[in-house]
Structures are given as structure tokens and as C-alpha cells.
Amino acid sequence: MKNENLKLLSVVVPVYNGGKTIVQLVETLQVVLQQYDFEIILVNDGSPDDSEKVCKILEAKNSNLRFYSLRKNFGEFNAVMCGLNHVEGKYAVIIDDDFQNPPSEIMKMVDKAQSGNFDVVYSYYYEKKHNFFRNFGSWIVNRLTTSLLQKPSDLYLSSFKLINFEIVQEIIKYKGPYPYIDALIFRVTNNVGKIQVLHKTRLEGESNYTLKRLITLFMTILFGYSILPARIILSIGIFSLLLSIVIIILFVFGIISDWRIFIYIFLGGVQLTSLGVIGEYVSKAFLSQNQAPQYIEK
């Protein structure tokens, strides 16, 4: 699809338990973007509430809205990847269904992308309305991604972001079951901008950001998009071998007493840790080779 034939904007909304908010979100999008050529793509991520029913009604009422429903809960990033595989806009904007990111802020990102010719524009907030745990989790992920993805340290990886069509086409080439959108972005481009936007309190319900989700995200970034853990373990292994040689030499010359128990415990710990890291990589590779689905459309 050539750029000149594209709509200006595709708004991708991953929906999970959004039955009470998605109607208002779509209506607001239709109002604030009415002067632009745009489309709305809703992806229901196996919501246990009536989100699917509500989204089907919205699709029937709105000619510029398309709806896709996943057969089970695959996770937010997988739902976003589903949406990105269907965009027809020059720019794709990802926005959550909880109204913490006002739709009125979307055109700020479009203007920023156009004026600065950016491939990607991230939003950031003067004051975040997330709870303490989510803010803490975001801080951990930010530190981790700065080291592993070589992103600018002052760039906040917000889920509310804009990606141009060419970058989207590169991102969706990833077919594995563990997509992490930000890592895929930084594989493709460093031409990234940022802009401050409003952030509001959640309109309905509670955040789905749990300790389990934080750990899963941490493990995905660490083992799915970096070889740093393997290199750290390799370095520890080499260091432990050198240390063992030094201890043996010192023992031979009578400088130290028997340190064999320490050596056994230390090397045993290194071996177990190494096996754990290798196990993570092997399990990811196995599931990928086994064609574990990233998402399945209904």
C-alpha cells in the first residue's frame, strides 16, 4: 500500500474489560477527529465482560470502525500487534480504553510527527495518575530498557504513542509469541520524538497492571530481546574459573587453608544459574519454533 493512498490516521485500541468505557471512547474519537480522514481499530483481548458485544454494535454503527476479537486473552502487546496488522493510516496511534489518555491529545502527536519528521512519537506526562505500584513498575522497566534497548534515558516508554506506517510494516514482520512493541521499535529506528500530554484518572474499574504482569514484562524484555543475561553468566563463569585457579595456587603454597567447600558451593550456584538462563532462552526458542500463536482472530 502506497503512502499517498493511506488515510491520515489509524487509532488502535486494545480492549480488555472495556464494556463500560469503549462506547464513550469511540464517540469522543469521532468528535475530536471528525475533520480528519481516520479509522478506528478495536481489538478485544478475550475480555470476560460484554466488551465483544458492545464492540460489535459499535462496528455496525460506525463505517470507519473495524473490530477484531481474539479467542482468548493473549495480552496487551499481542492485541496491539493484531491491530497494527490491520492499520491503513499514515500514522497509527495506540490508545488504551480507560480514558486516562484523552483522545483530544492525539493530534498533538500527529503534529509533532509531521513537524519533526519523526518515525515514532511517545507521550509523556507532567503528572501521572497511575497508582504507586504501576509508577514503580514503569520506573523499573524504564531503567531496564535504557540499558538493554539503548533508548534515551529521558524517554518514557508510554503505551500512548504514534508510529508511522513504514515503521508499523517493519514491526509486524515479527511473528513470535512474545511481542514487546517498544523493543521492536528500537530495532528499527532511533528517529523518535516525545511530547507532553494530559493524563487523567481511570474512568472505570481498576488497573490490570499486576505484579504477575510486571514480572512477565521484565522477563520478556530481559530474555526475549537481549543476550545480556547470557553474557553476564558467561563472565561470572570465566571469573569463577580464574578464581578457582588462584585459590588452588594459594592452597598449594600454603597461603590459605582448605577452601574446597566454598569452591563447590560457588561453582554449583553458577551452574544452577546458568542452567536457569539457558532454560529461559531454550523455552522461548522452543515455543517460537513450535509456532505458538501470537494471537488468533475469531
N, C-alpha and C positions, 0 to 999 in steps of 0.2 A: 504494500500500500504506500503510495507516494505521499509525501508531506502535504502537498498542495490540495490533496483530496480529503484531508483529515478535518474532523471537527476541531474546534479550538480546545475543548476540554472534556476529559472523562473523569467523573467523580466516582471513585471506587470505595464502597462501604462494606467492610466485613461486619456481618450481623450475628450477634450471639445474645440471646435473650433480649432482643430489642423490640419486642412486640408493642411495648408501650411508648416507644420514642421514635420509631422509624417513620411513622406517618408524618409527625411534625417535622422531622429532619428533611424528608423529601419535599414537603410543602414549602419549607423555608428555602431549600435549594432552588426550587422552581421560581421563587420570587426574587431572590438576590442575584440569580444568574440569568434572568429572563431575557436580557438583551444580548446574550452570547449564544453561540452555537455549541451546545454541550449535551452530554449524555450522563445518565446515572446508572451505575452497575452495582446491584446489590448481590451479595454472596452470603447466604445463610449457612453458617458453620455448625450444622447439626443442633440447632437450638432446641431445648426441651419444651420451650413455651410455644406460643402461637405465631412466632415470627414468620414461619413459612407461609401460613395462611394470609397474614397481613401483607407480606411482600408480593404474593400472587395477585392480590386485589390491587395493589399499587401499580404493578406491571400492566394490568388490564386498563387502568385509568390514565396512565402516562405513556404517551407514544415514544418519549425519549428515554424510557427506563427499561433496562433488561435485568432479569432476575435469574440467578443460578443457585441451586440448593445442593449442598453436599450431603452424602448419605450418612455421615457421622461427624462428630467433632474432630476435625483434623488439626485445629489450632489456627490462631490469627494469621500467622505468616503464610500458611498454606492457603487460607481463604483469600488473602490478598493476592497471592500468586495466581489463583483461579481468576480473579477479577482482571489482573494485568494481562492475562492471556486473551482477554476479550476486548481490550480498550481500542477505541478508534479515534482518539483525540490526540492533538499535537502535544498536549500536556495531560498527564494523569495525576490527579490529586487523591491521596489516600486520607480518609477521614473516618473516625470512629462513629458509632451510632449513639453515643451517650451525651452529645451536645456540649462536651467540655471544650471542644473546638468549634466556635461559631462559624457557620457557613459563610458569613459576611467577610471573613478573613481570607477566603480562598483567593480572591482576585489580587490581594496583596502579593501572594506568592507568584501568581502569573505575571504581574507587573515586574517583580524582581527578576524573574527568569528572563523576561524579554529585554529589560533594560541592561542587565549584566551578561546576557547570553549564557546563562548557567544551564548545565545539564540537569542539575538537581538543586532544589531549594528546600532547606529544612526550616521549620518554625522553631522559635524558642519563646519563652515566657518571662515576663517581668516578675510575675508571681504565680507559681504553680499551685493549683488547687487539689493536687493529689494528697493522699494521706502520707504519714511519715514512712510507712513501710515501703510504699511504691517509690517515694523520693529516694529512700536509701538504696533500693534495688537499682534505680536508674543511675545513681552515683557509682555503684559497683560496676554496672555494665559500661558506663562511660569510661571509667579507668581501664577496664579490660580491653575495650575496643580501641582506645587510643594507643595501647601498646601493640595489639595484635593486628589491627587493620590499618595502622599508620594514618589515622584520621587526625585532623587538627584537634588539639586538646581543648580548645574553647568552643567546639562544635557539639551541640546537644543533639543526640540522635532521636528526634521526636518521631512518633508514629504519624503525625500530621505533616505531610511533606508532598512535594511536587517532583515528578520525574518526567523528563521529556520522552517523546515517542521512541527515539532511536535508542536511548538507554533502556527503556522498557523492553524493546526487542532483544537486547543483549541479556537482560536479567532472566527473561522467560526461557532462555536456552538451558537454564539449569533445570534438570528433570529429577533430581534426587528428592528423597522424602524429608529432608531437613533444611528447608529454605530459611535463610536469615537475610531479609531484604537489604539491610544496611551493608552487610558484608559483600553481597552481590553487587551493590552499587559501587563500593570502593575497589572491587575487582576491575571495574570498567572505566571509572572516571575519577579524577580529583577536582574537576571543574564544578565545585559545589558552593552554593551561597546559603545565606541564612537571613531570616527576617523575623522581627519580633511581632507576635500576635497576642490577642487576648486569650485567656484561659479561664473557664468558668467551672463552677462546681457541677458535679454529675447530676443530670436531670432526674434519673430514676435508678433505683436499685443500688447495688454495691459493686465495687470493682472486682473483676475476675483475676486481678493480679495477686497471686498467692505465692507462698514460699515454694511450693512444688513447681510453679511456672518459672519463678526466678532461677531455681536450680537447673531446670531443664534448659532455659535460655543460656545460662552460664556454661553448661556442658556442651551445648550445641556450638556456641562460639569457640570454646576452647578446643574441642576435639573435631569439630566439623569444618573449621576454617583456619586452622593454624597447626603447624608442626612444632610449635614452641615447646609443648609438654614433652614430646619425644626427645627434643634436643636437650632439655633440662635434665631428663633422666639419663640420657647418654653422658652428659657432662658429670653427673653425680657418680655414674658407674665408673668412668675413667678416673675421677678423683679418688674413689674408694679403692680402686686397684693400686694406684700410686701410694695411697696412704698405707695400704696393707704391706707393700714392699718396704716402705720406710720403717714401719713397726717391726717387721721381720729383721731388718738390718740392725735396728737398735737393740732388739732382743738378742741377736747373735753376739753383739759386742757387750752384752751385759748391762746396757744402759737402763733398760726397763725390765720389769718382771713380766709374767705371763699375761698377755693381753688377748689370748685366743678367744675367750668368751665374748669380749667386746667386738672382735672382728666378725665372729659368726653372727651375732645379733645385727650388727650394722649392715653386713652384706646381705643377710636374709631379708632385712627391711627393704633394701634397694631392689632385690629380686622381686619381692611381692609388689612393690610399687610399679616396677617396670612391667610386670605381667598385667597389672590393672590398666595401665596406659595403653599397652598393646591390645588388651581386650576391648577397650573403647574404640580404637581405630578399626579393629577387625570386625566388631559388631556393626559399625556404621557401613563399612565396605560390604559386608555380607548382605545387609538389608538393601543396599543400593543395587548390588549385583542381582539380588533376588527380586528386583523390580517392585519393592514395596511402594505403594501408590502415594504420591504427594497429595492428591485429592481425587475424589470420584464424583462426577456430576450426576445428579439424579435425572 
